Amino acid sequence: MLAYFETRAQQREQDIDERLAQLTSRERSLVRDAAVMGYVLGSRRQDSEPFPLDIPIVRGVVYAALRDENFHVLRGAVHQYTEPKETNP
C-alpha cells in the first residue's frame, strides 16, 4: 500500500511538471502571481504562522486545476480564455 501511495505521489508531481513545462515563462509567472495572491487573500492563518513558499502554493493550484473540469486554460483543454456567457435572471 505504501508503494502505491508513493507511486501516485510521483505521478502527481510528474503531471504538474508536464503541465508547467507546456506554459510560456509569462504564463508561468501569471499562474504564480495569481496562485500566491489567491492564497494570501484566502488565507485564514494566524499572524504568527509564516506563509509557505511560492512553489508549493503554485504546484498545489496546478494540481487542483488538473483535477477540476472548470479550469480549461490551466488544464490545457483550451488555449484562450473566453468570458462566461451571461444568464438571464
Residue frames as a rotation matrix with the C-alpha (Angstrom) as fourth column:
MET 1
0.571 0.821 0.000 0.00
0.821 -0.571 0.000 0.00
0.000 0.000 -1.000 0.00
LEU 2
0.407 -0.514 -0.755 2.84
0.178 -0.766 0.617 2.36
-0.896 -0.386 -0.220 0.83
ALA 3
-0.661 -0.666 0.347 4.39
0.425 0.049 0.904 1.72
-0.619 0.745 0.251 -2.59
TYR 4
-0.051 0.748 0.662 1.06
0.986 -0.069 0.153 2.62
0.160 0.660 -0.734 -4.23
PHE 5
0.796 0.375 -0.474 0.88
0.500 -0.850 0.166 5.95
-0.341 -0.370 -0.864 -2.39
GLU 6
-0.043 -0.905 -0.422 4.47
0.096 -0.424 0.900 6.74
-0.994 -0.001 0.105 -3.33
THR 7
-0.644 -0.140 0.752 3.79
0.717 0.234 0.657 5.91
-0.268 0.962 -0.050 -6.99
ARG 8
0.372 0.869 0.325 0.70
0.913 -0.405 0.038 8.13
0.165 0.283 -0.945 -7.00
ALA 9
0.643 -0.207 -0.738 2.64
0.255 -0.850 0.460 11.00
-0.722 -0.484 -0.494 -5.38
GLN 10
-0.485 -0.874 0.022 5.34
0.235 -0.107 0.966 10.70
-0.842 0.473 0.257 -8.03
GLN 11
-0.396 0.426 0.814 2.70
0.917 0.137 0.375 10.67
0.048 0.895 -0.444 -10.79
ARG 12
0.708 0.655 -0.264 1.08
0.681 -0.733 0.009 13.81
-0.188 -0.186 -0.965 -9.39
GLU 13
0.236 -0.715 -0.658 4.45
0.042 -0.669 0.742 15.58
-0.971 -0.203 -0.128 -9.36
GLN 14
-0.706 -0.486 0.516 5.12
0.477 0.212 0.853 14.45
-0.524 0.848 0.082 -12.93
ASP 15
0.094 0.836 0.541 1.68
0.992 -0.125 0.022 15.69
0.086 0.535 -0.841 -14.07
ILE 16
0.770 0.143 -0.621 2.35
0.336 -0.920 0.204 19.09
-0.542 -0.366 -0.756 -12.52
ASP 17
-0.205 -0.944 -0.258 5.83
0.056 -0.274 0.960 19.28
-0.977 0.183 0.109 -14.09
GLU 18
-0.574 0.021 0.818 4.46
0.780 0.317 0.539 18.36
-0.248 0.948 -0.199 -17.52
ARG 19
0.495 0.836 0.236 1.72
0.868 -0.490 -0.085 20.99
0.044 0.247 -0.968 -17.38
LEU 20
0.643 -0.312 -0.699 4.05
0.104 -0.869 0.484 23.73
-0.758 -0.384 -0.526 -16.17
ALA 21
-0.441 -0.874 0.203 6.55
0.292 0.074 0.953 22.84
-0.849 0.480 0.223 -18.92
GLN 22
-0.208 0.460 0.863 3.84
0.978 0.117 0.173 23.48
-0.021 0.880 -0.474 -21.53
LEU 23
0.801 0.524 -0.289 3.39
0.544 -0.839 -0.011 27.07
-0.248 -0.148 -0.957 -20.36
THR 24
0.304 -0.691 0.656 5.46
0.370 -0.549 -0.750 30.00
0.878 0.471 0.089 -21.53
SER 25
-0.633 -0.587 -0.505 7.55
0.704 -0.165 -0.691 31.80
0.322 -0.792 0.518 -18.94
ARG 26
-0.795 0.428 0.430 4.99
-0.442 -0.894 0.073 34.63
0.416 -0.132 0.900 -18.96
GLU 27
0.205 0.926 -0.318 2.14
-0.375 0.375 0.848 32.17
0.904 -0.055 0.424 -18.39
ARG 28
0.033 -0.271 -0.962 4.04
0.731 0.663 -0.162 30.52
0.681 -0.698 0.220 -15.54
SER 29
-0.923 -0.384 0.026 4.61
0.284 -0.724 -0.629 33.95
0.260 -0.573 0.777 -14.00
LEU 30
-0.430 0.846 0.316 0.90
-0.667 -0.534 0.521 34.79
0.609 0.013 0.793 -14.25
VAL 31
0.371 0.534 -0.759 -0.06
0.096 0.791 0.604 31.44
0.923 -0.297 0.242 -12.71
ARG 32
-0.390 -0.620 -0.680 2.43
0.776 0.176 -0.605 32.00
0.495 -0.764 0.413 -9.90
ASP 33
-0.943 0.024 0.332 1.22
-0.142 -0.931 -0.335 35.52
0.301 -0.363 0.882 -9.17
ALA 34
-0.094 0.994 0.053 -2.44
-0.670 -0.103 0.736 34.51
0.737 0.034 0.675 -9.22
ALA 35
0.277 0.172 -0.945 -1.90
0.352 0.897 0.267 31.39
0.894 -0.407 0.187 -7.12
VAL 36
-0.614 -0.590 -0.525 0.11
0.707 -0.116 -0.698 33.15
0.351 -0.799 0.488 -4.45
MET 37
-0.851 0.359 0.384 -2.24
-0.414 -0.908 -0.069 36.16
0.324 -0.217 0.921 -4.32
GLY 38
0.142 0.938 -0.317 -5.23
-0.421 0.347 0.838 33.83
0.896 0.015 0.444 -4.07
TYR 39
0.025 -0.217 -0.976 -3.53
0.696 0.705 -0.139 32.00
0.718 -0.675 0.169 -1.22
VAL 40
-0.894 -0.437 -0.104 -2.66
0.385 -0.627 -0.677 35.23
0.230 -0.645 0.729 0.60
LEU 41
-0.641 0.701 0.313 -6.14
-0.637 -0.713 0.293 36.73
0.429 -0.011 0.903 0.19
GLY 42
0.315 0.839 -0.443 -7.91
-0.439 0.543 0.716 33.50
0.842 -0.031 0.539 1.10
SER 43
-0.445 -0.603 -0.662 -5.67
0.300 0.596 -0.745 32.54
0.844 -0.530 -0.085 3.99
ARG 44
0.656 0.630 0.416 -7.14
-0.273 -0.315 0.909 32.35
0.704 -0.709 -0.035 7.46
ARG 45
0.101 -0.744 -0.660 -3.83
0.668 0.543 -0.510 31.80
0.738 -0.389 0.552 9.17
GLN 46
0.787 0.017 -0.617 -2.67
0.550 -0.472 0.689 33.34
-0.279 -0.882 -0.381 12.43
ASP 47
0.892 -0.451 0.031 -0.25
-0.397 -0.814 -0.425 36.26
0.217 0.367 -0.905 12.14
SER 48
0.273 -0.833 0.481 2.43
-0.740 0.137 0.658 34.17
-0.614 -0.535 -0.580 13.83
GLU 49
0.415 -0.078 0.907 2.24
0.376 0.922 -0.093 31.48
-0.829 0.380 0.411 11.13
PRO 50
-0.491 -0.630 -0.601 4.60
-0.347 -0.491 0.799 32.02
-0.799 0.601 0.023 8.21
PHE 51
0.607 0.617 -0.502 3.29
-0.697 0.109 -0.708 31.81
-0.382 0.780 0.496 4.66
PRO 52
0.467 -0.463 0.753 4.53
0.433 0.863 0.262 28.78
-0.771 0.204 0.603 2.73
LEU 53
-0.605 -0.733 -0.310 6.96
-0.022 -0.373 0.927 29.29
-0.796 0.568 0.210 -0.12
ASP 54
-0.086 0.577 -0.812 5.55
-0.875 -0.434 -0.215 30.13
-0.476 0.692 0.542 -3.55
ILE 55
-0.697 -0.287 -0.657 6.49
-0.650 0.640 0.409 26.81
0.303 0.713 -0.633 -5.15
PRO 56
-0.915 0.402 0.021 4.24
0.358 0.837 -0.414 24.57
-0.184 -0.371 -0.910 -3.00
ILE 57
-0.214 0.869 -0.446 1.35
-0.133 -0.479 -0.868 27.01
-0.968 -0.126 0.218 -3.48
VAL 58
-0.164 0.100 -0.981 1.73
-0.954 -0.271 0.132 27.05
-0.253 0.957 0.140 -7.28
ARG 59
-0.884 -0.217 -0.414 2.14
-0.344 0.902 0.262 23.28
0.317 0.373 -0.872 -7.50
GLY 60
-0.750 0.660 0.045 -0.95
0.340 0.443 -0.830 22.79
-0.567 -0.607 -0.556 -5.36
VAL 61
-0.020 0.743 -0.669 -3.01
-0.471 -0.598 -0.649 25.12
-0.882 0.302 0.362 -7.55
VAL 62
-0.381 -0.161 -0.910 -1.84
-0.919 0.169 0.355 23.46
0.097 0.972 -0.212 -10.78
TYR 63
-0.995 0.020 -0.102 -2.60
0.032 0.993 -0.115 20.01
0.099 -0.118 -0.988 -9.37
ALA 64
-0.450 0.887 -0.108 -6.08
0.201 -0.017 -0.979 21.14
-0.870 -0.462 -0.170 -8.27
ALA 65
-0.008 0.429 -0.903 -6.75
-0.787 -0.560 -0.259 22.64
-0.617 0.709 0.342 -11.72
LEU 66
-0.734 -0.318 -0.601 -5.70
-0.640 0.621 0.453 19.42
0.229 0.717 -0.659 -13.44
ARG 67
-0.922 0.380 -0.073 -8.33
0.378 0.845 -0.378 17.58
-0.082 -0.376 -0.923 -11.41
ASP 68
-0.216 0.866 -0.451 -11.16
0.240 -0.400 -0.884 20.10
-0.946 -0.300 -0.122 -11.96
GLU 69
-0.190 0.190 0.963 -13.01
0.960 0.242 0.142 20.35
-0.206 0.952 -0.228 -15.27
ASN 70
0.773 0.603 -0.197 -13.68
0.568 -0.796 -0.210 24.08
-0.283 0.050 -0.958 -14.82
PHE 71
0.376 -0.716 -0.588 -10.13
-0.265 -0.692 0.672 25.34
-0.888 -0.096 -0.450 -15.34
HIS 72
0.900 0.153 0.407 -9.97
0.295 0.474 -0.830 24.81
-0.320 0.867 0.381 -19.10
VAL 73
0.771 -0.635 0.049 -6.98
-0.388 -0.529 -0.754 27.04
0.505 0.562 -0.655 -19.86
LEU 74
0.115 -0.773 0.623 -4.77
-0.986 -0.010 0.169 25.96
-0.125 -0.634 -0.763 -16.98
ARG 75
0.366 0.071 0.928 -5.58
-0.176 0.984 -0.005 22.30
-0.914 -0.161 0.373 -17.71
GLY 76
-0.712 -0.660 -0.240 -4.57
-0.325 0.007 0.946 22.84
-0.622 0.752 -0.220 -21.34
ALA 77
-0.221 0.725 0.653 -8.02
0.671 0.598 -0.438 21.89
-0.708 0.341 -0.618 -22.68
VAL 78
0.789 0.354 0.502 -8.31
0.606 -0.584 -0.541 25.27
0.102 0.731 -0.675 -24.44
HIS 79
-0.185 -0.982 0.032 -5.66
0.978 -0.187 -0.089 27.81
0.093 0.014 0.996 -25.27
GLN 80
-0.807 -0.033 0.589 -7.54
0.064 -0.997 0.032 31.06
0.587 0.063 0.807 -24.77
TYR 81
-0.742 0.550 -0.384 -9.84
0.466 0.011 -0.885 32.29
-0.483 -0.835 -0.264 -22.05
THR 82
-0.596 0.651 0.469 -13.35
0.215 -0.434 0.875 33.27
0.773 0.623 0.119 -23.06
GLU 83
-0.779 0.378 0.500 -15.77
-0.625 -0.525 -0.577 35.19
0.045 -0.763 0.645 -20.88
PRO 84
-0.803 0.572 0.168 -18.58
0.490 0.794 -0.360 33.08
-0.339 -0.207 -0.918 -19.48
LYS 85
-0.565 0.689 0.453 -21.97
0.294 -0.345 0.891 33.69
0.771 0.637 -0.007 -21.06
GLU 86
-0.869 0.352 0.348 -24.33
-0.490 -0.516 -0.702 35.79
-0.067 -0.781 0.621 -19.01
THR 87
-0.700 0.708 -0.099 -27.53
0.688 0.705 0.173 34.15
0.192 0.053 -0.980 -17.95
ASN 88
-0.430 0.653 0.623 -30.85
-0.235 -0.747 0.622 35.93
0.872 0.121 0.475 -17.97
PRO 89
-0.946 0.059 0.319 -32.41
-0.315 0.080 -0.946 36.32
-0.081 -0.995 -0.057 -14.49
